[in-house]
């Protein structure tokens, strides 16, 4: 366990050091993109800029996983509109369509981290499940994602490590005090007990 935590710290340090060269590549790619370049150079610069953004996002996820592993992840929890978080996550998914439904709900959580987790989970279902679209349903403290095929469930839960984003997403939700399971072809993320404040209860006091 000590060795694992030491390695996680090493990974976290590596992520920190890698951010500078990645930022440099991204900055110069953006500068070149603003100049008059003909094809194929313009296309190459566009690919470089896109790849540098992807590298930065990947580093964010690796760093987050390392922080969670060593117990240094300490997010600020604030009341968040879960329906808004789900919609923001859905808007970022480029591989397919994500339909957001449900009555919604409110919870104390780290909205940005939860948004990233939901994005990666939806993306995983589309990529590995071979489905063109999925549904995110928000109902109080529970967020459901589906459909989830039987063979995709272990990948989505991080038990079969074939999707890095999904594996980190599950760890993130658990670190936020929640739980993740697959039930009746749906992934169900429930926020931690004592943190969730369902929308109905909020309206009841108004």
C-alpha positions as CSV (number, residue, x, y, z in Angstrom):
1,X,0.0,0.0,0.0
2,X,2.9,2.4,0.9
3,X,4.5,1.7,-2.5
4,X,1.2,2.3,-4.3
5,X,0.7,5.6,-2.6
6,X,4.3,6.6,-3.3
7,X,3.8,5.8,-6.9
8,X,0.6,7.9,-7.0
9,X,2.6,10.8,-5.6
10,X,5.2,10.3,-8.3
11,X,2.5,10.3,-11.0
12,X,1.0,13.5,-9.5
13,X,4.4,15.2,-9.7
14,X,4.9,14.0,-13.3
15,X,1.5,15.5,-14.2
16,X,2.5,18.8,-12.6
17,X,5.8,18.9,-14.6
18,X,4.2,17.9,-17.9
19,X,1.7,20.8,-17.8
20,X,4.4,23.3,-18.8
21,X,5.5,21.7,-22.1
22,X,1.8,20.9,-23.0
23,X,0.8,24.5,-22.3
24,X,3.8,25.6,-24.5
25,X,2.7,23.4,-27.4
26,X,-0.9,24.6,-27.1
27,X,0.1,28.2,-26.9
28,X,2.3,28.1,-30.1
29,X,-0.3,26.0,-31.9
30,X,-2.9,28.7,-31.2
31,X,-0.5,31.4,-32.4
32,X,0.2,29.6,-35.6
33,X,-3.5,29.0,-36.2
34,X,-4.0,32.7,-36.1
35,X,-1.5,33.2,-39.0
36,X,-2.1,32.8,-42.7
37,X,-1.2,29.2,-43.4
38,X,-2.1,27.3,-46.5
39,X,-3.1,23.6,-46.6
40,X,-1.9,21.1,-45.4
41,X,0.0,23.2,-42.8
42,X,-3.2,24.8,-41.5
43,X,-4.7,21.4,-41.0
44,X,-1.6,20.1,-39.2
45,X,-1.6,23.1,-36.8
46,X,-5.3,22.4,-36.1
47,X,-4.6,18.8,-35.2
48,X,-1.7,19.9,-33.0
49,X,-3.9,22.4,-31.1
50,X,-6.7,19.8,-30.7
51,X,-4.2,17.1,-29.5
52,X,-2.6,19.5,-27.0
53,X,-6.1,20.2,-25.5
54,X,-6.7,16.4,-25.2
55,X,-3.3,16.0,-23.5
56,X,-4.2,18.7,-21.0
57,X,-7.5,17.0,-20.2
58,X,-5.8,13.6,-19.9
59,X,-3.3,15.1,-17.5
60,X,-6.2,16.5,-15.4
61,X,-7.7,13.1,-15.1
62,X,-4.4,11.4,-14.2
63,X,-3.7,14.0,-11.6
64,X,-7.2,13.7,-10.1
65,X,-6.8,9.9,-9.9
66,X,-3.5,10.3,-8.1
67,X,-4.9,12.8,-5.6
68,X,-7.8,10.4,-4.8
69,X,-5.4,7.5,-4.4
70,X,-3.2,9.3,-1.9
71,X,-6.1,10.8,0.0
72,X,-5.3,14.4,-1.0
73,X,-8.4,15.1,-3.0
74,X,-10.3,17.7,-1.0
75,X,-13.0,19.4,-3.2
76,X,-15.1,22.3,-2.1
77,X,-18.7,21.1,-1.8
78,X,-21.5,23.5,-2.7
79,X,-25.2,23.2,-3.5
80,X,-25.5,22.3,-7.2
81,X,-28.3,21.9,-9.6
82,X,-27.8,18.3,-10.8
83,X,-30.0,18.8,-13.9
84,X,-27.8,21.7,-14.9
85,X,-24.6,19.7,-14.2
86,X,-26.0,16.8,-16.4
87,X,-26.8,19.1,-19.2
88,X,-23.4,20.7,-19.1
89,X,-21.8,17.2,-19.2
90,X,-24.0,16.1,-22.1
91,X,-23.2,19.2,-24.2
92,X,-19.5,18.3,-24.1
93,X,-19.9,14.7,-25.5
94,X,-19.0,14.7,-29.1
95,X,-19.2,11.0,-29.9
96,X,-23.0,10.8,-29.8
97,X,-26.2,12.3,-28.4
98,X,-27.0,12.5,-24.7
99,X,-30.6,13.2,-23.8
100,X,-31.0,14.8,-20.3
101,X,-34.4,14.1,-18.6
102,X,-36.0,13.8,-15.1
103,X,-37.4,16.1,-12.5
104,X,-33.9,17.1,-11.3
105,X,-32.5,17.6,-7.9
106,X,-30.0,19.5,-5.8
107,X,-27.0,18.2,-3.8
108,X,-23.8,19.5,-2.1
109,X,-21.1,18.4,-4.4
110,X,-18.2,19.6,-6.6
111,X,-20.1,20.5,-9.7
112,X,-17.1,20.7,-12.0
113,X,-15.8,17.3,-11.0
114,X,-19.2,15.7,-11.2
115,X,-19.7,17.2,-14.7
116,X,-16.4,15.7,-15.9
117,X,-17.3,12.3,-14.4
118,X,-20.8,12.2,-16.1
119,X,-19.2,13.3,-19.4
120,X,-16.7,10.4,-19.3
121,X,-19.3,7.9,-18.2
122,X,-21.6,8.8,-21.0
123,X,-18.7,8.8,-23.5
124,X,-17.7,5.3,-22.3
125,X,-21.2,3.9,-22.8
126,X,-21.4,5.3,-26.4
127,X,-17.8,4.1,-27.3
128,X,-17.9,0.6,-25.9
129,X,-21.6,0.0,-26.1
130,X,-21.9,0.8,-29.8
131,X,-25.0,3.0,-29.2
132,X,-25.5,6.3,-30.9
133,X,-27.2,8.0,-28.0
134,X,-27.8,7.6,-24.3
135,X,-30.0,9.1,-21.6
136,X,-29.0,10.9,-18.4
137,X,-31.9,11.0,-16.0
138,X,-31.7,13.1,-12.8
139,X,-34.2,12.3,-10.0
140,X,-33.3,13.8,-6.7
141,X,-30.0,12.4,-5.5
142,X,-29.8,9.7,-8.2
143,X,-28.4,10.1,-11.7
144,X,-29.1,7.3,-14.1
145,X,-27.3,6.6,-17.4
146,X,-28.3,4.1,-20.0
147,X,-28.8,1.9,-21.7
148,X,-25.8,-0.1,-20.4
149,X,-25.2,-3.5,-22.1
150,X,-24.1,-6.4,-19.8
151,X,-20.7,-6.5,-21.4
152,X,-20.1,-2.8,-21.0
153,X,-20.9,-2.7,-17.2
154,X,-17.4,-3.9,-16.0
155,X,-15.7,-1.4,-18.3
156,X,-18.0,1.4,-17.1
157,X,-17.4,0.5,-13.4
158,X,-13.6,0.3,-13.8
159,X,-13.5,-3.4,-13.1
160,X,-12.3,-4.1,-16.6
161,X,-9.7,-1.4,-17.2
162,X,-10.4,-0.5,-20.8
163,X,-11.6,3.1,-20.4
164,X,-9.4,5.4,-18.3
165,X,-12.0,8.2,-18.2
166,X,-14.7,5.9,-16.8
167,X,-12.4,4.4,-14.2
168,X,-11.5,7.9,-12.9
169,X,-15.1,9.0,-13.1
170,X,-16.2,6.2,-10.7
171,X,-13.4,7.0,-8.3
172,X,-14.4,10.7,-8.4
173,X,-18.0,10.1,-7.6
174,X,-17.0,7.8,-4.7
175,X,-14.6,10.4,-3.4
176,X,-17.4,12.9,-3.5
177,X,-19.3,10.6,-1.1
178,X,-21.4,8.9,-3.6
179,X,-21.8,5.4,-5.0
180,X,-22.0,3.9,-8.5
181,X,-23.7,0.7,-9.5
182,X,-25.3,-0.9,-12.6
183,X,-28.9,-1.9,-12.2
184,X,-31.3,-3.1,-14.8
185,X,-29.1,-1.9,-17.7
186,X,-28.7,1.5,-16.1
187,X,-25.7,3.0,-14.3
188,X,-26.9,4.6,-11.2
189,X,-24.8,7.2,-9.4
190,X,-26.2,8.1,-5.9
191,X,-24.8,11.0,-4.0
192,X,-23.7,10.4,-0.4
193,X,-26.1,10.2,2.5
194,X,-26.5,13.5,4.2
195,X,-25.2,15.5,1.2
196,X,-28.2,15.2,-1.1
197,X,-31.1,17.6,-0.8
198,X,-33.9,16.5,-3.2
199,X,-35.6,19.2,-5.2
200,X,-39.0,18.2,-3.8
201,X,-37.8,18.9,-0.3
202,X,-36.3,22.2,-1.3
203,X,-39.6,23.3,-2.8
204,X,-41.5,22.0,0.3
205,X,-39.9,24.6,2.4
206,X,-40.5,27.5,0.1
